[in-house]
Amino acid sequence: MTEESTLENYFALSMDKGRIGTISALGLAHCGDAVFELLVRAWLCESGRATNENLHRATVRYVCAPAQAARVDRMLPLLTEDELAQYRRGRNAHVHFVPKIATHEQYSKATGLESLFGALYLAGKTDRVNELFVLTQEEDHAD
């Protein structure tokens, strides 16, 4: 590594809106899927809602498209205009595969949520990602 090189901190990115706009909605959803799953895994571990034996099953229950679609319904009133536009961009992306456990509408909503979380993460707006995650967490399910 040269003296002029700097290490990129992928835990604290700060991409500008223009650069994020060059990433496809499905590319943002790919990133946002990982961000969302990490939040769910951390929440499950921190809250003690799942045991070692069922951590994976509990994670899948929260990250599946129907659960994400329900979260979107709670999240929409909280979004700014820019966030709503980013969500719509992901929701309207043309996906070629919808899993059997989800309807097309649910999968579209889930893709929108993931695209939004991906864009916010890449912009360095992790506090906002966390805020949306916490405010829309459904508390009435325990594993």
C-alpha positions as CSV (number, residue, x, y, z in Angstrom):
1,M,0.0,0.0,0.0
2,T,1.4,3.4,-0.9
3,E,1.5,6.4,1.4
4,E,-1.3,8.1,-0.7
5,S,-3.6,5.1,-0.3
6,T,-6.2,5.1,2.4
7,L,-8.3,2.2,3.6
8,E,-12.0,2.4,2.8
9,N,-14.1,1.9,6.0
10,Y,-17.0,-0.1,4.8
11,F,-18.7,0.2,8.2
12,A,-18.8,4.0,7.7
13,L,-19.3,4.9,4.1
14,S,-20.5,8.3,2.9
15,M,-21.4,8.0,-0.8
16,D,-23.1,11.0,-2.3
17,K,-26.6,10.9,-3.8
18,G,-25.3,11.0,-7.4
19,R,-23.1,8.0,-6.9
20,I,-25.8,6.0,-5.1
21,G,-28.0,6.9,-8.1
22,T,-25.7,5.0,-10.4
23,I,-26.2,1.8,-8.5
24,S,-29.2,-0.3,-9.7
25,A,-32.2,-0.6,-7.4
26,L,-31.5,-4.4,-7.2
27,G,-27.8,-3.6,-6.4
28,L,-29.0,-1.4,-3.5
29,A,-31.4,-4.1,-2.4
30,H,-28.6,-6.6,-2.4
31,C,-26.6,-4.4,0.0
32,G,-29.7,-3.5,2.0
33,D,-30.6,-7.2,2.4
34,A,-27.4,-7.7,4.3
35,V,-27.8,-4.6,6.3
36,F,-31.4,-5.6,7.3
37,E,-30.3,-9.2,8.2
38,L,-27.4,-7.9,10.3
39,L,-29.8,-5.7,12.2
40,V,-32.2,-8.6,12.8
41,R,-29.4,-10.9,13.9
42,A,-28.0,-8.2,16.3
43,W,-31.5,-7.6,17.7
44,L,-32.2,-11.3,18.2
45,C,-28.9,-11.7,20.1
46,E,-29.3,-8.5,22.1
47,S,-32.9,-9.1,23.0
48,G,-32.5,-12.8,23.9
49,R,-35.6,-13.5,21.8
50,A,-34.0,-16.6,20.3
51,T,-31.8,-19.4,21.6
52,N,-28.8,-20.9,19.9
53,E,-31.0,-23.7,18.6
54,N,-33.4,-21.5,16.8
55,L,-31.4,-18.3,15.9
56,H,-31.4,-19.1,12.2
57,R,-35.1,-20.0,12.1
58,A,-35.9,-16.8,14.0
59,T,-33.8,-14.7,11.6
60,V,-35.4,-16.2,8.6
61,R,-38.8,-15.4,10.1
62,Y,-38.0,-11.7,10.3
63,V,-36.1,-11.3,7.0
64,C,-38.6,-13.1,4.8
65,A,-40.5,-11.0,2.2
66,P,-43.9,-11.2,4.0
67,A,-42.3,-9.9,7.3
68,Q,-40.5,-7.2,5.5
69,A,-43.7,-6.2,3.6
70,A,-45.5,-5.9,6.9
71,R,-42.6,-3.7,8.2
72,V,-42.9,-1.5,5.1
73,D,-46.6,-0.8,5.9
74,R,-45.6,0.5,9.3
75,M,-42.6,2.4,7.9
76,L,-44.2,4.3,5.0
77,P,-45.6,7.1,7.2
78,L,-42.2,7.7,8.7
79,L,-40.3,8.2,5.4
80,T,-39.1,11.5,4.0
81,E,-39.8,12.4,0.4
82,D,-36.3,11.3,-0.6
83,E,-36.6,8.0,1.3
84,L,-40.0,7.4,-0.2
85,A,-38.5,7.9,-3.7
86,Q,-35.7,5.5,-2.9
87,Y,-38.2,2.9,-1.6
88,R,-40.4,3.3,-4.7
89,R,-37.3,2.8,-6.9
90,G,-36.7,-0.5,-5.3
91,R,-40.3,-1.6,-5.2
92,N,-40.7,-0.9,-8.9
93,A,-37.5,-2.8,-9.9
94,H,-38.1,-5.7,-12.2
95,V,-37.3,-8.9,-10.4
96,H,-37.2,-12.2,-12.2
97,F,-37.9,-14.5,-9.3
98,V,-40.5,-14.4,-6.5
99,P,-40.1,-17.0,-3.8
100,K,-43.2,-19.3,-3.2
101,I,-43.7,-17.9,0.3
102,A,-44.4,-14.4,-0.9
103,T,-46.8,-12.7,-3.2
104,H,-45.5,-10.4,-6.0
105,E,-46.7,-7.4,-3.9
106,Q,-44.9,-8.6,-0.8
107,Y,-41.7,-9.3,-2.7
108,S,-41.8,-5.8,-4.3
109,K,-42.3,-4.1,-0.9
110,A,-39.5,-6.2,0.5
111,T,-37.2,-5.2,-2.4
112,G,-38.2,-1.5,-1.8
113,L,-37.3,-1.8,1.9
114,E,-33.9,-3.4,1.1
115,S,-33.2,-0.8,-1.6
116,L,-33.9,2.0,0.9
117,F,-31.8,0.4,3.6
118,G,-29.0,-0.1,1.1
119,A,-29.1,3.5,-0.1
120,L,-29.2,4.8,3.5
121,Y,-26.3,2.6,4.5
122,L,-24.1,3.6,1.6
123,A,-24.8,7.2,2.3
124,G,-23.6,6.8,5.8
125,K,-27.0,7.3,7.3
126,T,-26.8,4.4,9.7
127,D,-28.5,6.3,12.5
128,R,-31.5,6.7,10.2
129,V,-31.4,3.0,9.2
130,N,-31.4,2.0,12.9
131,E,-34.2,4.5,13.7
132,L,-36.4,3.1,11.0
133,F,-35.6,-0.5,12.1
134,V,-36.4,0.2,15.8
135,L,-39.5,2.3,15.1
136,T,-41.1,-0.4,12.9
137,Q,-40.1,-3.4,15.0
138,E,-43.0,-5.6,15.7
139,E,-42.8,-6.5,19.4
140,D,-45.7,-8.9,19.8
141,H,-43.8,-12.0,18.4
142,A,-41.4,-13.9,20.6
143,D,-39.4,-17.0,19.7
